[in-house]
Amino acid sequence: MGNFRGWEILVIVGLVILLFGAKKLPDMARSLGKSARILKSEAKAMKKDGESDDAAATAAPADQSAQPVAPRTIQAAPGDVSSSRPVGEPNRTVQG
C-alpha cells in the first residue's frame, strides 16, 4: 500500500479535487489540523493526569483505614437538565 508512484498520487489528488471541489479543500485541511491539535493536547493532558495519579499513589501513606470517596450520584427528572444536582445537596436554582 505504501508503494505509490508519482502518477498514482496525482490520480488520487485529482479524484479528491473532483469529489470535494477546490474551494472546500483548504477548509478540510484546516479542520483536520485543528482536530490533530486537539487530539495531541488531550493525549498530553491524559498523560499528565496519569503521571500525577501515579505520583499521588506512591506518596500516599500506608494507612489503609482511609475510606475511598464514593462517586456522586446525579438525580434529575428525565429531560430536565436545569434541576439536576448531586444527591444529598440542597436544590439550588439557576438564575439565567
Accessible surface in RSA format (square Angstrom, percent):
REM  Atomic radii and reference values for relative SASA: ProtOr
REM  Chains: A
REM  Algorithm: Lee & Richards
REM  Probe-radius: 1.40
REM  Slices: 20
REM RES _ NUM      All-atoms   Total-Side   Main-Chain    Non-polar    All polar
REM                ABS   REL    ABS   REL    ABS   REL    ABS   REL    ABS   REL
RES MET A   1   202.21 104.7 145.04  96.0  57.17 136.1 126.38 107.4  75.83 100.5
RES GLY A   2    72.74  89.7   0.00   N/A  72.74  89.7  37.29 102.3  35.45  79.4
RES ASN A   3   138.75  95.7 116.61 112.7  22.14  53.3  38.49  92.6 100.26  96.9
RES PHE A   4    98.30  49.2  73.79  45.7  24.51  63.8  73.79  44.7  24.51  70.2
RES ARG A   5   152.16  63.9 146.36  74.6   5.80  13.8  56.19  76.8  95.97  58.2
RES GLY A   6    51.39  63.4   0.00   N/A  51.39  63.4  37.59 103.2  13.79  30.9
RES TRP A   7   147.04  59.0 141.38  68.4   5.67  13.3 133.70  71.3  13.34  21.6
RES GLU A   8    44.95  25.8  43.07  32.6   1.89   4.5  14.40  27.9  30.55  24.9
RES ILE A   9    86.92  49.5  86.75  64.6   0.17   0.4  86.92  62.6   0.00   0.0
RES LEU A  10   129.95  72.4 122.24  87.4   7.72  19.4 122.63  86.1   7.32  19.7
RES VAL A  11    79.66  52.4  72.18  65.3   7.48  18.0  78.86  68.5   0.80   2.2
RES ILE A  12    79.71  45.4  79.37  59.1   0.34   0.8  79.68  57.4   0.03   0.1
RES VAL A  13    72.49  47.7  71.35  64.6   1.14   2.7  72.49  63.0   0.00   0.0
RES GLY A  14    29.35  36.2   0.00   N/A  29.35  36.2  28.56  78.4   0.79   1.8
RES LEU A  15    97.36  54.2  96.59  69.1   0.77   1.9  96.59  67.8   0.77   2.1
RES VAL A  16    53.02  34.9  53.02  48.0   0.00   0.0  53.02  46.1   0.00   0.0
RES ILE A  17    72.95  41.5  70.93  52.8   2.03   4.9  70.93  51.1   2.03   5.5
RES LEU A  18   148.08  82.5 119.47  85.5  28.61  71.9 121.91  85.6  26.17  70.4
RES LEU A  19   139.76  77.8 107.81  77.1  31.95  80.3 109.95  77.2  29.81  80.2
RES PHE A  20    94.56  47.3  82.65  51.2  11.91  31.0  87.30  52.9   7.26  20.8
RES GLY A  21    29.14  35.9   0.00   N/A  29.14  35.9  28.48  78.1   0.66   1.5
RES ALA A  22    70.96  65.2  55.13  85.1  15.82  36.0  55.49  78.1  15.47  41.0
RES LYS A  23   189.59  92.5 171.60 105.3  17.99  42.8 121.56 109.4  68.03  72.5
RES LYS A  24   129.35  63.1 129.25  79.3   0.10   0.2  73.34  66.0  56.01  59.7
RES LEU A  25    46.61  26.0  43.59  31.2   3.02   7.6  43.94  30.9   2.67   7.2
RES PRO A  26    71.33  52.0  61.74  56.3   9.59  34.8  69.12  57.1   2.20  13.7
RES ASP A  27    82.20  57.6  77.65  77.3   4.55  10.8  26.71  62.9  55.49  55.3
RES MET A  28    76.00  39.4  70.98  47.0   5.01  11.9  68.42  58.2   7.58  10.0
RES ALA A  29    65.25  60.0  51.69  79.8  13.56  30.8  56.50  79.6   8.75  23.2
RES ARG A  30   145.69  61.2 134.52  68.6  11.17  26.6  66.81  91.3  78.88  47.8
RES SER A  31    62.28  52.6  58.63  78.2   3.65   8.4  44.28  94.3  17.99  25.2
RES LEU A  32   131.92  73.5 128.63  92.0   3.29   8.3 131.85  92.6   0.06   0.2
RES GLY A  33    27.12  33.5   0.00   N/A  27.12  33.5  25.87  71.0   1.26   2.8
RES LYS A  34   113.59  55.4 113.59  69.7   0.00   0.0  57.63  51.9  55.96  59.6
RES SER A  35    64.63  54.6  57.86  77.2   6.78  15.6  30.58  65.1  34.05  47.7
RES ALA A  36    57.56  52.9  47.87  73.9   9.69  22.1  53.22  74.9   4.35  11.5
RES ARG A  37   149.63  62.8 143.41  73.1   6.22  14.8  74.03 101.2  75.60  45.8
RES ILE A  38   100.95  57.4  99.58  74.2   1.37   3.3 100.95  72.7   0.00   0.0
RES LEU A  39   129.17  71.9 126.73  90.7   2.44   6.1 129.00  90.6   0.17   0.5
RES LYS A  40   138.65  67.6 131.45  80.7   7.20  17.1  80.41  72.4  58.24  62.0
RES SER A  41    61.62  52.1  53.35  71.2   8.27  19.1  45.79  97.5  15.84  22.2
RES GLU A  42    98.06  56.3  97.83  74.0   0.23   0.5  27.54  53.3  70.53  57.6
RES ALA A  43    56.13  51.6  46.66  72.0   9.47  21.5  50.87  71.6   5.26  13.9
RES LYS A  44   134.21  65.5 128.19  78.7   6.03  14.3  85.61  77.1  48.61  51.8
RES ALA A  45    46.91  43.1  41.79  64.5   5.12  11.6  46.37  65.3   0.54   1.4
RES MET A  46   140.10  72.6 130.69  86.5   9.41  22.4 103.75  88.2  36.34  48.2
RES LYS A  47   141.54  69.0 130.30  79.9  11.24  26.8  83.09  74.8  58.45  62.3
RES LYS A  48   147.70  72.1 145.14  89.1   2.56   6.1  89.31  80.4  58.39  62.2
RES ASP A  49    85.88  60.2  85.77  85.4   0.12   0.3  21.38  50.3  64.50  64.3
RES GLY A  50    31.68  39.1   0.00   N/A  31.68  39.1  30.96  85.0   0.72   1.6
RES GLU A  51   101.73  58.4  94.45  71.5   7.28  17.3  43.19  83.5  58.54  47.8
RES SER A  52    63.18  53.4  51.99  69.4  11.19  25.8  47.84 101.9  15.34  21.5
RES ASP A  53    92.93  65.1  87.34  86.9   5.60  13.2  25.43  59.8  67.51  67.3
RES ASP A  54    95.66  67.0  93.49  93.1   2.16   5.1  27.05  63.7  68.60  68.4
RES ALA A  55    59.12  54.4  50.32  77.7   8.80  20.0  56.65  79.8   2.47   6.5
RES ALA A  56    64.34  59.2  50.76  78.3  13.59  30.9  58.70  82.7   5.64  14.9
RES ALA A  57    75.08  69.0  48.80  75.3  26.28  59.8  57.54  81.0  17.54  46.5
RES THR A  58   118.76  84.5  84.49  85.7  34.27  81.7  78.03 104.8  40.74  61.6
RES ALA A  59    84.64  77.8  50.09  77.3  34.56  78.6  60.64  85.4  24.01  63.6
RES ALA A  60    59.04  54.3  37.18  57.4  21.85  49.7  42.50  59.9  16.53  43.8
RES PRO A  61   108.82  79.3  88.29  80.5  20.53  74.6  99.89  82.5   8.93  55.5
RES ALA A  62    95.41  87.7  69.64 107.5  25.77  58.6  76.77 108.1  18.65  49.4
RES ASP A  63    92.93  65.1  72.69  72.3  20.24  47.9  32.99  77.6  59.94  59.8
RES GLN A  64   161.89  90.5 135.01  98.7  26.88  64.0  62.17 132.3  99.72  75.6
RES SER A  65    88.02  74.4  56.95  76.0  31.07  71.6  54.14 115.3  33.88  47.5
RES ALA A  66    82.78  76.1  57.17  88.2  25.61  58.3  67.69  95.3  15.09  40.0
RES GLN A  67   162.26  90.7 136.99 100.1  25.28  60.2  40.96  87.2 121.30  92.0
RES PRO A  68   126.37  92.1  99.45  90.7  26.92  97.8 111.06  91.7  15.31  95.2
RES VAL A  69   144.04  94.8 114.80 103.9  29.25  70.5 119.63 103.9  24.41  66.2
RES ALA A  70    76.33  70.2  59.30  91.5  17.03  38.7  64.39  90.7  11.94  31.6
RES PRO A  71   126.09  91.9 102.43  93.4  23.66  86.0 113.87  94.0  12.22  76.0
RES ARG A  72   155.52  65.3 125.72  64.1  29.80  71.0  68.22  93.2  87.30  52.9
RES THR A  73    90.88  64.6  81.29  82.4   9.59  22.9  55.88  75.1  35.00  52.9
RES ILE A  74   106.12  60.4  81.74  60.9  24.38  58.8  81.74  58.9  24.38  66.2
RES GLN A  75   102.71  57.4  95.57  69.8   7.14  17.0  32.50  69.2  70.21  53.2
RES ALA A  76    49.98  45.9  13.67  21.1  36.30  82.6  20.72  29.2  29.25  77.5
RES ALA A  77    57.71  53.1  43.22  66.7  14.49  33.0  49.13  69.2   8.58  22.7
RES PRO A  78   139.19 101.4 106.67  97.2  32.53 118.2 118.78  98.1  20.42 126.9
RES GLY A  79    85.27 105.1   0.00   N/A  85.27 105.1  42.48 116.6  42.78  95.8
RES ASP A  80    52.32  36.7  46.46  46.2   5.87  13.9  18.85  44.4  33.47  33.4
RES VAL A  81   133.16  87.6 118.75 107.5  14.41  34.7 119.29 103.6  13.87  37.6
RES SER A  82    82.32  69.6  62.50  83.4  19.82  45.7  49.62 105.7  32.70  45.8
RES SER A  83    40.60  34.3  32.26  43.0   8.34  19.2  29.95  63.8  10.65  14.9
RES SER A  84    50.60  42.8  29.40  39.2  21.21  48.9   8.00  17.0  42.60  59.7
RES ARG A  85    71.52  30.0  69.58  35.5   1.93   4.6  15.99  21.9  55.53  33.7
RES PRO A  86    28.69  20.9  28.69  26.2   0.00   0.0  28.69  23.7   0.00   0.0
RES VAL A  87    82.69  54.4  61.77  55.9  20.92  50.4  61.77  53.7  20.92  56.7
RES GLY A  88    78.25  96.5   0.00   N/A  78.25  96.5  41.08 112.7  37.17  83.2
RES GLU A  89    60.17  34.5  52.24  39.5   7.93  18.9  23.16  44.8  37.00  30.2
RES PRO A  90    98.20  71.6  82.75  75.4  15.45  56.2  94.82  78.3   3.37  21.0
RES ASN A  91    88.89  61.3  59.77  57.8  29.12  70.1  18.23  43.9  70.66  68.3
RES ARG A  92   168.88  70.9 152.20  77.6  16.68  39.7  72.16  98.6  96.72  58.6
RES THR A  93   109.39  77.8  84.32  85.5  25.07  59.8  70.03  94.1  39.36  59.5
RES VAL A  94   123.02  80.9  93.36  84.5  29.66  71.5  96.88  84.2  26.14  70.9
RES GLN A  95   162.19  90.7 134.69  98.4  27.50  65.5  61.78 131.5 100.42  76.2
RES GLY A  96   121.84 150.3   0.00   N/A 121.84 150.3  58.88 161.6  62.96 141.0
END  Absolute sums over single chains surface
CHAIN  1 A     9236.3       7490.4       1745.9       6129.3       3107.1
END  Absolute sums over all chains
TOTAL          9236.3       7490.4       1745.9       6129.3       3107.1
